[in-house]
Amino acid sequence: MHNETKQQVRQVMAGLVDAPHPLLGAPVLSIAASRWMVPGGRHFIIQLELLHNADQAIMFSTIARDGSGPLKASFLTVLLLEDTAAYRQKHYSVCSGEASVTLYQIFDVVDLTATRMAAMMANFIGLNEIVFANYLRAPSIDHEWAARDSA
């Protein structure tokens, strides 16, 4: 990644850390020089890491398959710990392992603005809610369906 682009992204993200964008409803948290997170829901958090390849970043979230909640490990750690298979889709991809599921998106960060970043994160939060619904079900729904099945 070019140093100018890295500095510009860090400035944009610093602004989102200092003042939550209305599209997000929650402040972005800085967890390293090139890594941030924002709460996304009950079961997941959105994480963002700058990549050293080209002028790109990765946005991802990882959930535990057992429903215990979000995982905060870096994306590389998730790949190294899990026996994962990544399925490259058009805009988003899923890594599904024995213990976790990760949804991720790689995107260009050239000319990134705070509003564009906030919109991308908000859209990713919505996508997570849809995709992870296939992996997590509320216990009350499980009991409801079990009662219907036994009737």
GUMAR-545544 format. One record per residue: residue number from 1; x, y, z of N, C-alpha, C in turn. Coordinates in nm, 4 decimals, decimal comma, m for minus. Layout:
! residues N
+-----+----------+----------+----------+----------+----------+----------+----------+----------+----------+
| seq |      nc1 |      nc2 |      nc3 |     cac1 |     cac2 |     cac3 |      cc1 |      cc2 |      cc3 |
+-----+----------+----------+----------+----------+----------+----------+----------+----------+----------+
| NUM |        X |        Y |        Z |        X |        Y |        Z |        X |        Y |        Z |
...
+-----+----------+----------+----------+----------+----------+----------+----------+----------+----------+
END
This chain:
! residues 151
+-----+----------+----------+----------+----------+----------+----------+----------+----------+----------+
| seq |      nc1 |      nc2 |      nc3 |     cac1 |     cac2 |     cac3 |      cc1 |      cc2 |      cc3 |
+-----+----------+----------+----------+----------+----------+----------+----------+----------+----------+
|   1 |   0,0848 |  m0,1174 |   0,0000 |   0,0000 |   0,0000 |   0,0000 |   0,0893 |   0,1237 |   0,0000 |
|   2 |   0,0513 |   0,2207 |  m0,0798 |   0,1266 |   0,3460 |  m0,0855 |   0,1130 |   0,4203 |   0,0479 |
|   3 |   0,2198 |   0,4824 |   0,0930 |   0,2189 |   0,5534 |   0,2211 |   0,1162 |   0,6655 |   0,2243 |
|   4 |   0,0988 |   0,7359 |   0,1105 |   0,0014 |   0,8455 |   0,1064 |  m0,1405 |   0,7926 |   0,1285 |
|   5 |  m0,1704 |   0,6815 |   0,0658 |  m0,3039 |   0,6216 |   0,0798 |  m0,3241 |   0,5730 |   0,2228 |
|   6 |  m0,2213 |   0,5090 |   0,2785 |  m0,2297 |   0,4594 |   0,4162 |  m0,2569 |   0,5749 |   0,5132 |
|   7 |  m0,1866 |   0,6854 |   0,4963 |  m0,2066 |   0,8004 |   0,5845 |  m0,3471 |   0,8602 |   0,5678 |
|   8 |  m0,3936 |   0,8656 |   0,4427 |  m0,5278 |   0,9196 |   0,4179 |  m0,6345 |   0,8324 |   0,4837 |
|   9 |  m0,6218 |   0,7013 |   0,4719 |  m0,7188 |   0,6096 |   0,5338 |  m0,7132 |   0,6222 |   0,6851 |
|  10 |  m0,5949 |   0,6307 |   0,7397 |  m0,5820 |   0,6454 |   0,8853 |  m0,6467 |   0,7741 |   0,9346 |
|  11 |  m0,6363 |   0,8820 |   0,8556 |  m0,7017 |   1,0086 |   0,8929 |  m0,8537 |   0,9943 |   0,8891 |
|  12 |  m0,9049 |   0,9310 |   0,7842 |  m1,0498 |   0,9084 |   0,7728 |  m1,0981 |   0,8275 |   0,8917 |
|  13 |  m1,0271 |   0,7194 |   0,9225 |  m1,0689 |   0,6320 |   1,0320 |  m1,0559 |   0,7020 |   1,1672 |
|  14 |  m0,9539 |   0,7862 |   1,1832 |  m0,9387 |   0,8629 |   1,3071 |  m1,0593 |   0,9543 |   1,3279 |
|  15 |  m1,1091 |   1,0115 |   1,2182 |  m1,2296 |   1,0940 |   1,2276 |  m1,3510 |   1,0141 |   1,2711 |
|  16 |  m1,3622 |   0,8898 |   1,2226 |  m1,4749 |   0,8042 |   1,2617 |  m1,4606 |   0,7552 |   1,4060 |
|  17 |  m1,3370 |   0,7461 |   1,4540 |  m1,3145 |   0,7090 |   1,5943 |  m1,3538 |   0,8257 |   1,6849 |
|  18 |  m1,3148 |   0,9466 |   1,6455 |  m1,3406 |   1,0656 |   1,7274 |  m1,4877 |   1,1057 |   1,7300 |
|  19 |  m1,5570 |   1,0904 |   1,6182 |  m1,6973 |   1,1327 |   1,6093 |  m1,7757 |   1,0280 |   1,5306 |
|  20 |  m1,8624 |   0,9516 |   1,5973 |  m1,9396 |   0,8486 |   1,5269 |  m2,0205 |   0,9069 |   1,4118 |
|  21 |  m2,0160 |   0,8426 |   1,2993 |  m2,0934 |   0,8853 |   1,1830 |  m2,2387 |   0,8441 |   1,2036 |
|  22 |  m2,3354 |   0,9284 |   1,1659 |  m2,4770 |   0,8952 |   1,1851 |  m2,5201 |   0,7639 |   1,1190 |
|  23 |  m2,4534 |   0,7241 |   1,0126 |  m2,4896 |   0,5985 |   0,9464 |  m2,4547 |   0,4767 |   1,0314 |
|  24 |  m2,3588 |   0,4903 |   1,1219 |  m2,3140 |   0,3766 |   1,2009 |  m2,3842 |   0,3652 |   1,3353 |
|  25 |  m2,4116 |   0,4759 |   1,3986 |  m2,4785 |   0,4720 |   1,5275 |  m2,3884 |   0,4296 |   1,6424 |
|  26 |  m2,2660 |   0,3908 |   1,6138 |  m2,1712 |   0,3520 |   1,7175 |  m2,0327 |   0,3991 |   1,6748 |
|  27 |  m1,9485 |   0,4311 |   1,7709 |  m1,8145 |   0,4756 |   1,7337 |  m1,7297 |   0,3607 |   1,6810 |
|  28 |  m1,6394 |   0,3941 |   1,5927 |  m1,5402 |   0,2995 |   1,5437 |  m1,4294 |   0,2960 |   1,6492 |
|  29 |  m1,3802 |   0,1777 |   1,6791 |  m1,2732 |   0,1622 |   1,7771 |  m1,1426 |   0,1308 |   1,7050 |
|  30 |  m1,0368 |   0,1999 |   1,7424 |  m0,9060 |   0,1734 |   1,6857 |  m0,8393 |   0,0662 |   1,7705 |
|  31 |  m0,7944 |  m0,0439 |   1,7064 |  m0,7307 |  m0,1507 |   1,7831 |  m0,5839 |  m0,1713 |   1,7434 |
|  32 |  m0,5404 |  m0,1044 |   1,6391 |  m0,3997 |  m0,1052 |   1,5970 |  m0,3832 |   0,0075 |   1,4958 |
|  33 |  m0,2605 |   0,0318 |   1,4516 |  m0,2348 |   0,1418 |   1,3585 |  m0,3134 |   0,1276 |   1,2283 |
|  34 |  m0,3386 |   0,0065 |   1,1856 |  m0,4098 |  m0,0164 |   1,0591 |  m0,5241 |  m0,1150 |   1,0766 |
|  35 |  m0,5868 |  m0,1135 |   1,1944 |  m0,6959 |  m0,2072 |   1,2226 |  m0,7996 |  m0,1402 |   1,3122 |
|  36 |  m0,9291 |  m0,1558 |   1,2737 |  m1,0392 |  m0,0933 |   1,3461 |  m1,1556 |  m0,1903 |   1,3580 |
|  37 |  m1,2486 |  m0,1598 |   1,4485 |  m1,3709 |  m0,2398 |   1,4590 |  m1,4875 |  m0,1508 |   1,4991 |
|  38 |  m1,6081 |  m0,1992 |   1,4669 |  m1,7309 |  m0,1311 |   1,5061 |  m1,8336 |  m0,2387 |   1,5412 |
|  39 |  m1,9094 |  m0,2197 |   1,6498 |  m2,0123 |  m0,3183 |   1,6829 |  m2,1141 |  m0,3282 |   1,5696 |
|  40 |  m2,1538 |  m0,4499 |   1,5384 |  m2,2473 |  m0,4684 |   1,4284 |  m2,3800 |  m0,5256 |   1,4700 |
|  41 |  m2,3853 |  m0,5882 |   1,5829 |  m2,5076 |  m0,6528 |   1,6275 |  m2,4774 |  m0,7391 |   1,7472 |
|  42 |  m2,5757 |  m0,8170 |   1,7863 |  m2,5595 |  m0,9038 |   1,9029 |  m2,4538 |  m1,0111 |   1,8819 |
|  43 |  m2,4444 |  m1,0620 |   1,7618 |  m2,3593 |  m1,1766 |   1,7359 |  m2,2309 |  m1,1456 |   1,6604 |
|  44 |  m2,2123 |  m1,0231 |   1,6146 |  m2,0929 |  m0,9961 |   1,5346 |  m2,0435 |  m0,8539 |   1,5511 |
|  45 |  m1,9165 |  m0,8352 |   1,5170 |  m1,8553 |  m0,7034 |   1,5087 |  m1,7897 |  m0,6945 |   1,3716 |
|  46 |  m1,7830 |  m0,5744 |   1,3189 |  m1,7192 |  m0,5518 |   1,1897 |  m1,5755 |  m0,5087 |   1,2165 |
|  47 |  m1,4818 |  m0,5718 |   1,1474 |  m1,3415 |  m0,5355 |   1,1600 |  m1,2884 |  m0,4916 |   1,0244 |
|  48 |  m1,1936 |  m0,4024 |   1,0279 |  m1,1330 |  m0,3479 |   0,9064 |  m0,9815 |  m0,3503 |   0,9239 |
|  49 |  m0,9119 |  m0,4051 |   0,8260 |  m0,7650 |  m0,4089 |   0,8277 |  m0,7126 |  m0,3607 |   0,6937 |
|  50 |  m0,6095 |  m0,2773 |   0,6975 |  m0,5432 |  m0,2374 |   0,5735 |  m0,4562 |  m0,3529 |   0,5266 |
|  51 |  m0,4533 |  m0,3733 |   0,3964 |  m0,3704 |  m0,4792 |   0,3385 |  m0,2417 |  m0,4184 |   0,2855 |
|  52 |  m0,1392 |  m0,4980 |   0,2775 |  m0,0124 |  m0,4490 |   0,2232 |  m0,0074 |  m0,4663 |   0,0720 |
|  53 |  m0,1079 |  m0,5311 |   0,0184 |  m0,1175 |  m0,5563 |  m0,1245 |  m0,2017 |  m0,4471 |  m0,1897 |
|  54 |  m0,1438 |  m0,3745 |  m0,2811 |  m0,2134 |  m0,2668 |  m0,3528 |  m0,2690 |  m0,1661 |  m0,2525 |
|  55 |  m0,3660 |  m0,0881 |  m0,2921 |  m0,4312 |   0,0082 |  m0,2026 |  m0,5664 |  m0,0484 |  m0,1640 |
|  56 |  m0,5632 |  m0,1546 |  m0,0865 |  m0,6852 |  m0,2246 |  m0,0500 |  m0,6933 |  m0,2486 |   0,1001 |
|  57 |  m0,8150 |  m0,2751 |   0,1437 |  m0,8419 |  m0,3120 |   0,2823 |  m0,9376 |  m0,4304 |   0,2803 |
|  58 |  m0,9484 |  m0,4953 |   0,3942 |  m1,0444 |  m0,6036 |   0,4086 |  m1,1379 |  m0,5694 |   0,5242 |
|  59 |  m1,2663 |  m0,5860 |   0,4993 |  m1,3677 |  m0,5687 |   0,6015 |  m1,4239 |  m0,7079 |   0,6269 |
|  60 |  m1,4332 |  m0,7477 |   0,7532 |  m1,4790 |  m0,8826 |   0,7826 |  m1,5439 |  m0,8904 |   0,9194 |
|  61 |  m1,6171 |  m0,9964 |   0,9408 |  m1,6710 |  m1,0297 |   1,0720 |  m1,6731 |  m1,1812 |   1,0832 |
|  62 |  m1,6493 |  m1,2278 |   1,2042 |  m1,6412 |  m1,3712 |   1,2298 |  m1,7307 |  m1,4062 |   1,3470 |
|  63 |  m1,8098 |  m1,5103 |   1,3304 |  m1,8950 |  m1,5579 |   1,4393 |  m1,8555 |  m1,7005 |   1,4758 |
|  64 |  m1,8794 |  m1,7350 |   1,6008 |  m1,8588 |  m1,8723 |   1,6460 |  m1,9796 |  m1,9543 |   1,6032 |
|  65 |  m1,9561 |  m2,0712 |   1,5497 |  m2,0661 |  m2,1573 |   1,5051 |  m2,1562 |  m2,2014 |   1,6197 |
|  66 |  m2,1032 |  m2,2040 |   1,7417 |  m2,1842 |  m2,2493 |   1,8546 |  m2,2767 |  m2,1408 |   1,9089 |
|  67 |  m2,2751 |  m2,0224 |   1,8447 |  m2,3646 |  m1,9139 |   1,8856 |  m2,3144 |  m1,8342 |   2,0036 |
|  68 |  m2,1902 |  m1,8575 |   2,0459 |  m2,1385 |  m1,7893 |   2,1638 |  m2,1017 |  m1,6433 |   2,1380 |
|  69 |  m2,1009 |  m1,6020 |   2,0118 |  m2,0788 |  m1,4605 |   1,9844 |  m1,9704 |  m1,4339 |   1,8830 |
|  70 |  m1,9313 |  m1,3058 |   1,8733 |  m1,8319 |  m1,2655 |   1,7733 |  m1,6914 |  m1,3064 |   1,8142 |
|  71 |  m1,6063 |  m1,3233 |   1,7154 |  m1,4647 |  m1,3488 |   1,7397 |  m1,3882 |  m1,2253 |   1,6964 |
|  72 |  m1,2908 |  m1,1846 |   1,7751 |  m1,2182 |  m1,0614 |   1,7485 |  m1,0791 |  m1,0840 |   1,6925 |
|  73 |  m1,0470 |  m1,2043 |   1,6542 |  m0,9145 |  m1,2337 |   1,5991 |  m0,8970 |  m1,1641 |   1,4649 |
|  74 |  m0,7707 |  m1,1416 |   1,4274 |  m0,7463 |  m1,0835 |   1,2960 |  m0,7852 |  m1,1845 |   1,1889 |
|  75 |  m0,8081 |  m1,1362 |   1,0693 |  m0,8510 |  m1,2229 |   0,9600 |  m0,7473 |  m1,3318 |   0,9327 |
|  76 |  m0,6209 |  m1,2959 |   0,9334 |  m0,5157 |  m1,3934 |   0,9084 |  m0,5152 |  m1,5006 |   1,0169 |
|  77 |  m0,5356 |  m1,4602 |   1,1414 |  m0,5420 |  m1,5570 |   1,2511 |  m0,6569 |  m1,6537 |   1,2304 |
|  78 |  m0,7717 |  m1,6022 |   1,1888 |  m0,8872 |  m1,6887 |   1,1630 |  m0,8516 |  m1,7925 |   1,0573 |
|  79 |  m0,7878 |  m1,7501 |   0,9506 |  m0,7502 |  m1,8433 |   0,8439 |  m0,6486 |  m1,9460 |   0,8911 |
|  80 |  m0,5553 |  m1,9047 |   0,9763 |  m0,4529 |  m1,9965 |   1,0238 |  m0,5070 |  m2,0959 |   1,1259 |
|  81 |  m0,6012 |  m2,0536 |   1,2088 |  m0,6553 |  m2,1408 |   1,3123 |  m0,7581 |  m2,2387 |   1,2598 |
|  82 |  m0,8298 |  m2,2004 |   1,1589 |  m0,9369 |  m2,2836 |   1,1052 |  m0,8902 |  m2,3622 |   0,9842 |
|  83 |  m0,9537 |  m2,4731 |   0,9616 |  m0,9369 |  m2,5453 |   0,8364 |  m1,0420 |  m2,4851 |   0,7439 |
|  84 |  m1,0089 |  m2,3741 |   0,6810 |  m1,1099 |  m2,2957 |   0,6102 |  m1,1066 |  m2,3171 |   0,4609 |
|  85 |  m1,2198 |  m2,2926 |   0,4026 |  m1,2320 |  m2,2905 |   0,2571 |  m1,2941 |  m2,1565 |   0,2222 |
|  86 |  m1,2286 |  m2,0796 |   0,1397 |  m1,2807 |  m1,9489 |   0,0998 |  m1,3478 |  m1,9627 |  m0,0360 |
|  87 |  m1,4691 |  m1,9169 |  m0,0435 |  m1,5448 |  m1,9226 |  m0,1679 |  m1,5545 |  m1,7810 |  m0,2226 |
|  88 |  m1,4821 |  m1,7533 |  m0,3284 |  m1,4802 |  m1,6186 |  m0,3859 |  m1,6078 |  m1,5939 |  m0,4636 |
|  89 |  m1,6837 |  m1,4990 |  m0,4169 |  m1,8051 |  m1,4581 |  m0,4852 |  m1,7767 |  m1,3269 |  m0,5546 |
|  90 |  m1,8788 |  m1,2680 |  m0,6153 |  m1,8556 |  m1,1464 |  m0,6919 |  m1,8066 |  m1,0308 |  m0,6040 |
|  91 |  m1,8779 |  m1,0006 |  m0,4952 |  m1,8405 |  m0,8867 |  m0,4119 |  m1,8014 |  m0,9258 |  m0,2700 |
|  92 |  m1,8527 |  m1,0363 |  m0,2213 |  m1,8274 |  m1,0795 |  m0,0849 |  m1,7882 |  m1,2265 |  m0,0855 |
|  93 |  m1,7213 |  m1,2691 |   0,0191 |  m1,6807 |  m1,4082 |   0,0291 |  m1,7062 |  m1,4600 |   0,1696 |
|  94 |  m1,7134 |  m1,5914 |   0,1803 |  m1,7368 |  m1,6573 |   0,3075 |  m1,6263 |  m1,7593 |   0,3303 |
|  95 |  m1,5706 |  m1,7592 |   0,4508 |  m1,4799 |  m1,8652 |   0,4960 |  m1,5550 |  m1,9399 |   0,6043 |
|  96 |  m1,5731 |  m2,0670 |   0,5841 |  m1,6482 |  m2,1465 |   0,6795 |  m1,5602 |  m2,2575 |   0,7324 |
|  97 |  m1,5382 |  m2,2568 |   0,8631 |  m1,4557 |  m2,3587 |   0,9261 |  m1,5366 |  m2,4397 |   1,0250 |
|  98 |  m1,4685 |  m2,5263 |   1,0953 |  m1,5335 |  m2,6139 |   1,1926 |  m1,5966 |  m2,5351 |   1,3070 |
|  99 |  m1,5270 |  m2,4304 |   1,3520 |  m1,5734 |  m2,3571 |   1,4697 |  m1,6270 |  m2,2179 |   1,4408 |
| 100 |  m1,6028 |  m2,1659 |   1,3202 |  m1,6447 |  m2,0285 |   1,2939 |  m1,6828 |  m2,0086 |   1,1477 |
| 101 |  m1,7504 |  m1,8968 |   1,1247 |  m1,7867 |  m1,8540 |   0,9900 |  m1,7451 |  m1,7081 |   0,9778 |
| 102 |  m1,6787 |  m1,6737 |   0,8672 |  m1,6330 |  m1,5372 |   0,8443 |  m1,6870 |  m1,4869 |   0,7117 |
| 103 |  m1,7440 |  m1,3692 |   0,7139 |  m1,7878 |  m1,3001 |   0,5930 |  m1,6887 |  m1,1868 |   0,5708 |
| 104 |  m1,6396 |  m1,1722 |   0,4485 |  m1,5426 |  m1,0661 |   0,4241 |  m1,5574 |  m1,0040 |   0,2865 |
| 105 |  m1,5011 |  m0,8836 |   0,2756 |  m1,5014 |  m0,8077 |   0,1512 |  m1,3671 |  m0,7368 |   0,1403 |
| 106 |  m1,3034 |  m0,7482 |   0,0256 |  m1,1806 |  m0,6740 |  m0,0020 |  m1,2182 |  m0,5586 |  m0,0944 |
| 107 |  m1,1712 |  m0,4385 |  m0,0629 |  m1,2115 |  m0,3213 |  m0,1415 |  m1,0973 |  m0,2215 |  m0,1515 |
| 108 |  m1,1059 |  m0,1359 |  m0,2526 |  m1,0072 |  m0,0305 |  m0,2754 |  m1,0307 |   0,0848 |  m0,1787 |
| 109 |  m0,9219 |   0,1453 |  m0,1311 |  m0,9332 |   0,2555 |  m0,0356 |  m0,8834 |   0,3882 |  m0,0914 |
| 110 |  m0,8518 |   0,3922 |  m0,2188 |  m0,8078 |   0,5170 |  m0,2797 |  m0,9238 |   0,6168 |  m0,2768 |
| 111 |  m0,8945 |   0,7392 |  m0,2357 |  m0,9942 |   0,8468 |  m0,2274 |  m1,1092 |   0,8141 |  m0,1335 |
| 112 |  m1,0812 |   0,7401 |  m0,0270 |  m1,1820 |   0,7043 |   0,0719 |  m1,2235 |   0,8274 |   0,1515 |
| 113 |  m1,3542 |   0,8422 |   0,1732 |  m1,4055 |   0,9500 |   0,2579 |  m1,4745 |   0,8882 |   0,3795 |
| 114 |  m1,4961 |   0,9683 |   0,4815 |  m1,5633 |   0,9188 |   0,6023 |  m1,7045 |   0,8705 |   0,5704 |
| 115 |  m1,7764 |   0,9444 |   0,4886 |  m1,9138 |   0,9060 |   0,4550 |  m1,9158 |   0,7774 |   0,3740 |
| 116 |  m1,8246 |   0,7632 |   0,2792 |  m1,8191 |   0,6397 |   0,2000 |  m1,7849 |   0,5203 |   0,2887 |
| 117 |  m1,6882 |   0,5388 |   0,3793 |  m1,6497 |   0,4300 |   0,4690 |  m1,7638 |   0,3941 |   0,5630 |
| 118 |  m1,8303 |   0,4926 |   0,6189 |  m1,9435 |   0,4669 |   0,7086 |  m2,0555 |   0,3941 |   0,6349 |
| 119 |  m2,0831 |   0,4346 |   0,5118 |  m2,1872 |   0,3685 |   0,4324 |  m2,1495 |   0,2238 |   0,4024 |
| 120 |  m2,0224 |   0,2006 |   0,3682 |  m1,9778 |   0,0637 |   0,3410 |  m1,9895 |  m0,0229 |   0,4656 |
| 121 |  m1,9530 |   0,0307 |   0,5801 |  m1,9627 |  m0,0456 |   0,7050 |  m2,1087 |  m0,0720 |   0,7414 |
| 122 |  m2,1940 |   0,0281 |   0,7256 |  m2,3371 |   0,0101 |   0,7563 |  m2,3988 |  m0,0946 |   0,6636 |
| 123 |  m2,3642 |  m0,0904 |   0,5366 |  m2,4150 |  m0,1908 |   0,4424 |  m2,3639 |  m0,3298 |   0,4771 |
| 124 |  m2,2387 |  m0,3378 |   0,5207 |  m2,1800 |  m0,4667 |   0,5580 |  m2,2479 |  m0,5229 |   0,6833 |
| 125 |  m2,2842 |  m0,4351 |   0,7750 |  m2,3584 |  m0,4780 |   0,8945 |  m2,4907 |  m0,5417 |   0,8526 |
| 126 |  m2,5629 |  m0,4769 |   0,7600 |  m2,6885 |  m0,5329 |   0,7106 |  m2,6691 |  m0,6666 |   0,6423 |
| 127 |  m2,5637 |  m0,6786 |   0,5630 |  m2,5348 |  m0,8042 |   0,4947 |  m2,5033 |  m0,9148 |   0,5955 |
| 128 |  m2,4287 |  m0,8813 |   0,7003 |  m2,3973 |  m0,9785 |   0,8049 |  m2,5243 |  m1,0332 |   0,8685 |
| 129 |  m2,6181 |  m0,9456 |   0,8974 |  m2,7431 |  m0,9896 |   0,9593 |  m2,8147 |  m1,0916 |   0,8713 |
| 130 |  m2,8093 |  m1,0720 |   0,7410 |  m2,8759 |  m1,1642 |   0,6478 |  m2,7986 |  m1,2950 |   0,6350 |
| 131 |  m2,6680 |  m1,2863 |   0,6090 |  m2,5873 |  m1,4068 |   0,5861 |  m2,5772 |  m1,4907 |   0,7132 |
| 132 |  m2,5477 |  m1,4268 |   0,8267 |  m2,5293 |  m1,5037 |   0,9496 |  m2,6601 |  m1,5624 |   1,0034 |
| 133 |  m2,7732 |  m1,5119 |   0,9569 |  m2,9011 |  m1,5708 |   0,9980 |  m2,9086 |  m1,7172 |   0,9561 |
| 134 |  m2,8361 |  m1,7548 |   0,8527 |  m2,8339 |  m1,8945 |   0,8095 |  m2,7497 |  m1,9823 |   0,9016 |
| 135 |  m2,6635 |  m1,9205 |   0,9834 |  m2,5749 |  m1,9966 |   1,0701 |  m2,6165 |  m1,9911 |   1,2161 |
| 136 |  m2,6868 |  m1,8865 |   1,2563 |  m2,7298 |  m1,8697 |   1,3948 |  m2,8811 |  m1,8596 |   1,4011 |
| 137 |  m2,9378 |  m1,9314 |   1,4936 |  m3,0808 |  m1,9181 |   1,5170 |  m3,1025 |  m1,8932 |   1,6647 |
| 138 |  m3,1976 |  m1,8097 |   1,6951 |  m3,2286 |  m1,7800 |   1,8347 |  m3,2846 |  m1,9048 |   1,9017 |
| 139 |  m3,2451 |  m1,9317 |   2,0272 |  m3,2957 |  m2,0505 |   2,0969 |  m3,4477 |  m2,0561 |   2,1019 |
| 140 |  m3,5154 |  m1,9417 |   2,1162 |  m3,6614 |  m1,9426 |   2,1221 |  m3,7210 |  m1,9925 |   1,9907 |
| 141 |  m3,6577 |  m1,9591 |   1,8796 |  m3,7060 |  m2,0067 |   1,7500 |  m3,6843 |  m2,1575 |   1,7403 |
| 142 |  m3,5690 |  m2,2061 |   1,7885 |  m3,5421 |  m2,3497 |   1,7882 |  m3,6486 |  m2,4246 |   1,8674 |
| 143 |  m3,6831 |  m2,3718 |   1,9848 |  m3,7849 |  m2,4378 |   2,0670 |  m3,9213 |  m2,4348 |   2,0011 |
| 144 |  m3,9526 |  m2,3226 |   1,9357 |  m4,0802 |  m2,3114 |   1,8642 |  m4,0900 |  m2,4165 |   1,7551 |
| 145 |  m3,9827 |  m2,4285 |   1,6735 |  m3,9850 |  m2,5238 |   1,5640 |  m3,9844 |  m2,6678 |   1,6151 |
| 146 |  m3,9121 |  m2,6925 |   1,7221 |  m3,9102 |  m2,8269 |   1,7800 |  m4,0492 |  m2,8659 |   1,8296 |
| 147 |  m4,1191 |  m2,7689 |   1,8907 |  m4,2555 |  m2,7968 |   1,9382 |  m4,3484 |  m2,8253 |   1,8207 |
| 148 |  m4,3324 |  m2,7500 |   1,7128 |  m4,4166 |  m2,7736 |   1,5930 |  m4,3874 |  m2,9088 |   1,5310 |
| 149 |  m4,2575 |  m2,9458 |   1,5268 |  m4,2183 |  m3,0745 |   1,4676 |  m4,2723 |  m3,1922 |   1,5473 |
| 150 |  m4,2783 |  m3,1773 |   1,6800 |  m4,3243 |  m3,2894 |   1,7624 |  m4,4763 |  m3,2996 |   1,7671 |
| 151 |  m4,5458 |  m3,1947 |   1,7248 |  m4,6928 |  m3,1943 |   1,7302 |  m4,7537 |  m3,2740 |   1,6160 |
+-----+----------+----------+----------+----------+----------+----------+----------+----------+----------+
END
